């Protein structure tokens, strides 16, 4: 392990090489720490800690996240906890909301600051798994001397961001270890495990936000769950980030109304199967495709404009 002085000199040297900052996410983070946050690698600083009131408010604001992540944290800790690992669930600002750790390792992790109520943003403690995953909005693996602060070079972190039902970054989940014998293979396994857990939490949050809607899995080869929430008339109510990227969806297009069958190029099964429901769904899809233009929707349906108006009135469609 390099000395504090050697590590500090290395960080300064690499971060000031513009080519390195462009090609290396770690070097780019080191540069942010110095130029944006005014940090120095030799700083003997611990992560910011919230007051009890601030911590309680942070947890209350993230109640849904904590509820949907609890089971995943427990399952993940049951797998990696005996290997000397600590788990943190943070909000989108890097505030540690939930923690899982073995009692025998608590002293080490508390000394570093991996504890509930601490803030692991880049502004607080420089390059680290949580802060850098949030800043870059992607999974990261920060190993030992890749940390910005020299005091953290005994730590290795695997972190993945978690997105809310509208695809915006909302949280992060992290596995950290202080073991100096953690191999590249072990850290790679931990990194995959934390990404899988983040995807399941993200899917849980999405289903929670659209209770009562059909949840449709979009068959794509992308990181993260590609899910659509669809109403009984086949119109999309919401989409995860992976689904949005794959299908070219955004908030405006979803709000305007888009049939899921158009996006997936297939007819999705209806809810209930009653004729009035099927007719209502067909009219809503046609109106959506015509962007609300009744004449165009009538042409799509092969009926007159007057007939469409009568059907809309009977089915209470505006």
TINU-26131 format. One record per residue (C-alpha): y, x, z; residue number from 1. Coordinates in steps of 0.5 Angstrom, whole numbers, plus 500, padded with zeros to 3 digits. Example, Ala and Ser with C-alpha at 12.3 -4.5 7.8 and 13.67 -1.06 7.14 Angstrom:
# residues 2
ATOM  yy  xx  zz   n
ATOM 491 525 516   1
ATOM 498 527 514   2
# end
This chain:
# residues 318
ATOM  yy  xx  zz   n
ATOM 500 500 500   1
ATOM 507 503 498   2
ATOM 512 504 504   3
ATOM 518 500 504   4
ATOM 522 505 501   5
ATOM 518 506 495   6
ATOM 517 499 494   7
ATOM 525 498 495   8
ATOM 526 503 490   9
ATOM 521 500 485  10
ATOM 524 493 485  11
ATOM 531 496 484  12
ATOM 528 500 478  13
ATOM 524 495 474  14
ATOM 529 489 476  15
ATOM 535 493 472  16
ATOM 531 494 466  17
ATOM 533 489 462  18
ATOM 527 489 457  19
ATOM 522 488 463  20
ATOM 526 482 466  21
ATOM 525 479 459  22
ATOM 517 480 459  23
ATOM 515 480 466  24
ATOM 516 473 470  25
ATOM 516 478 476  26
ATOM 521 482 474  27
ATOM 526 476 472  28
ATOM 525 473 479  29
ATOM 527 480 482  30
ATOM 533 480 478  31
ATOM 535 473 480  32
ATOM 534 475 487  33
ATOM 539 480 487  34
ATOM 544 477 482  35
ATOM 543 470 484  36
ATOM 542 470 491  37
ATOM 545 477 493  38
ATOM 538 479 496  39
ATOM 536 486 497  40
ATOM 528 488 497  41
ATOM 529 492 504  42
ATOM 532 486 508  43
ATOM 528 485 514  44
ATOM 529 477 513  45
ATOM 524 472 515  46
ATOM 525 465 511  47
ATOM 530 460 513  48
ATOM 527 455 519  49
ATOM 530 448 519  50
ATOM 532 445 525  51
ATOM 527 439 528  52
ATOM 532 434 526  53
ATOM 532 437 519  54
ATOM 525 438 519  55
ATOM 523 431 521  56
ATOM 528 428 515  57
ATOM 525 432 510  58
ATOM 518 430 512  59
ATOM 520 422 512  60
ATOM 523 424 505  61
ATOM 516 426 502  62
ATOM 512 421 506  63
ATOM 509 419 500  64
ATOM 507 426 498  65
ATOM 504 428 505  66
ATOM 500 421 505  67
ATOM 497 423 498  68
ATOM 496 430 499  69
ATOM 493 430 506  70
ATOM 486 429 503  71
ATOM 486 435 498  72
ATOM 489 439 503  73
ATOM 483 438 508  74
ATOM 478 439 502  75
ATOM 481 445 500  76
ATOM 482 448 507  77
ATOM 475 447 508  78
ATOM 473 451 502  79
ATOM 478 457 503  80
ATOM 480 457 510  81
ATOM 474 461 513  82
ATOM 476 466 508  83
ATOM 483 468 512  84
ATOM 487 463 508  85
ATOM 493 459 509  86
ATOM 495 453 506  87
ATOM 502 450 505  88
ATOM 505 444 502  89
ATOM 512 444 500  90
ATOM 517 439 498  91
ATOM 521 441 491  92
ATOM 526 446 495  93
ATOM 520 450 498  94
ATOM 520 447 505  95
ATOM 514 447 508  96
ATOM 512 440 510  97
ATOM 504 441 512  98
ATOM 500 447 514  99
ATOM 493 448 514 100
ATOM 490 455 517 101
ATOM 485 457 522 102
ATOM 487 459 529 103
ATOM 484 466 529 104
ATOM 489 467 523 105
ATOM 495 464 526 106
ATOM 499 470 529 107
ATOM 499 473 522 108
ATOM 501 467 518 109
ATOM 506 465 524 110
ATOM 509 473 524 111
ATOM 510 472 516 112
ATOM 513 465 517 113
ATOM 508 461 513 114
ATOM 509 456 518 115
ATOM 511 448 518 116
ATOM 519 448 517 117
ATOM 520 454 514 118
ATOM 523 455 507 119
ATOM 520 459 502 120
ATOM 525 458 496 121
ATOM 527 465 492 122
ATOM 534 464 495 123
ATOM 531 465 502 124
ATOM 525 470 502 125
ATOM 526 473 494 126
ATOM 520 473 490 127
ATOM 514 469 493 128
ATOM 509 464 490 129
ATOM 512 458 492 130
ATOM 519 460 491 131
ATOM 518 463 484 132
ATOM 513 457 482 133
ATOM 519 452 484 134
ATOM 524 456 480 135
ATOM 519 457 474 136
ATOM 516 450 474 137
ATOM 509 453 473 138
ATOM 503 456 477 139
ATOM 504 463 479 140
ATOM 500 468 483 141
ATOM 504 473 486 142
ATOM 500 479 489 143
ATOM 502 484 495 144
ATOM 507 489 492 145
ATOM 510 483 487 146
ATOM 514 480 492 147
ATOM 521 482 492 148
ATOM 522 483 500 149
ATOM 518 489 502 150
ATOM 516 486 509 151
ATOM 512 481 505 152
ATOM 508 486 501 153
ATOM 502 485 505 154
ATOM 501 478 502 155
ATOM 498 475 496 156
ATOM 500 468 494 157
ATOM 497 463 489 158
ATOM 502 457 488 159
ATOM 502 451 483 160
ATOM 508 446 482 161
ATOM 507 438 483 162
ATOM 510 433 479 163
ATOM 512 426 481 164
ATOM 511 420 477 165
ATOM 517 421 472 166
ATOM 514 428 471 167
ATOM 520 432 475 168
ATOM 518 437 480 169
ATOM 517 434 487 170
ATOM 513 439 491 171
ATOM 508 445 491 172
ATOM 502 447 494 173
ATOM 500 454 496 174
ATOM 494 459 498 175
ATOM 496 465 501 176
ATOM 492 471 504 177
ATOM 494 477 508 178
ATOM 487 480 507 179
ATOM 488 487 503 180
ATOM 481 486 501 181
ATOM 482 480 496 182
ATOM 480 482 489 183
ATOM 483 480 483 184
ATOM 477 475 482 185
ATOM 478 472 488 186
ATOM 485 471 487 187
ATOM 484 468 480 188
ATOM 479 463 484 189
ATOM 484 461 489 190
ATOM 489 460 483 191
ATOM 485 456 479 192
ATOM 483 452 486 193
ATOM 490 451 487 194
ATOM 492 448 480 195
ATOM 486 443 481 196
ATOM 489 441 487 197
ATOM 496 440 485 198
ATOM 493 436 479 199
ATOM 489 431 483 200
ATOM 495 430 488 201
ATOM 500 429 482 202
ATOM 495 424 479 203
ATOM 495 421 486 204
ATOM 502 420 486 205
ATOM 502 417 479 206
ATOM 497 412 481 207
ATOM 501 410 488 208
ATOM 507 409 484 209
ATOM 504 404 479 210
ATOM 500 400 483 211
ATOM 497 394 479 212
ATOM 498 397 472 213
ATOM 492 400 468 214
ATOM 492 407 468 215
ATOM 490 410 462 216
ATOM 487 417 461 217
ATOM 490 421 455 218
ATOM 485 425 452 219
ATOM 489 432 451 220
ATOM 487 439 452 221
ATOM 493 440 457 222
ATOM 494 443 464 223
ATOM 496 437 469 224
ATOM 493 430 469 225
ATOM 495 426 462 226
ATOM 496 419 464 227
ATOM 499 413 462 228
ATOM 501 407 466 229
ATOM 500 401 462 230
ATOM 502 393 463 231
ATOM 498 387 462 232
ATOM 501 387 455 233
ATOM 499 394 453 234
ATOM 507 396 454 235
ATOM 507 403 457 236
ATOM 510 403 464 237
ATOM 510 410 466 238
ATOM 507 417 464 239
ATOM 506 424 467 240
ATOM 509 430 464 241
ATOM 503 432 461 242
ATOM 502 425 457 243
ATOM 510 426 456 244
ATOM 509 432 452 245
ATOM 503 431 448 246
ATOM 506 424 446 247
ATOM 513 425 445 248
ATOM 515 420 451 249
ATOM 521 420 455 250
ATOM 525 416 460 251
ATOM 529 412 455 252
ATOM 523 411 450 253
ATOM 519 408 456 254
ATOM 524 404 458 255
ATOM 525 401 451 256
ATOM 518 399 451 257
ATOM 513 402 447 258
ATOM 505 400 446 259
ATOM 500 404 449 260
ATOM 496 403 443 261
ATOM 501 405 438 262
ATOM 501 412 442 263
ATOM 493 412 442 264
ATOM 492 409 435 265
ATOM 487 405 438 266
ATOM 487 398 441 267
ATOM 486 398 449 268
ATOM 482 392 452 269
ATOM 487 387 455 270
ATOM 487 384 462 271
ATOM 483 378 463 272
ATOM 482 376 456 273
ATOM 485 369 456 274
ATOM 489 367 449 275
ATOM 496 366 452 276
ATOM 496 373 455 277
ATOM 493 375 449 278
ATOM 499 372 445 279
ATOM 504 374 450 280
ATOM 501 381 449 281
ATOM 502 381 441 282
ATOM 509 378 441 283
ATOM 511 384 446 284
ATOM 508 389 442 285
ATOM 511 386 436 286
ATOM 518 386 439 287
ATOM 517 393 442 288
ATOM 515 396 435 289
ATOM 521 392 432 290
ATOM 526 395 438 291
ATOM 528 388 439 292
ATOM 529 385 432 293
ATOM 527 378 432 294
ATOM 527 378 425 295
ATOM 523 384 424 296
ATOM 518 382 429 297
ATOM 517 376 426 298
ATOM 515 379 419 299
ATOM 510 384 423 300
ATOM 507 378 425 301
ATOM 507 374 419 302
ATOM 511 368 422 303
ATOM 517 365 421 304
ATOM 523 367 425 305
ATOM 524 360 428 306
ATOM 516 360 430 307
ATOM 517 366 433 308
ATOM 523 364 437 309
ATOM 519 358 439 310
ATOM 513 362 442 311
ATOM 518 366 446 312
ATOM 521 360 449 313
ATOM 514 357 451 314
ATOM 511 364 454 315
ATOM 518 365 457 316
ATOM 519 372 453 317
ATOM 527 374 453 318
# end
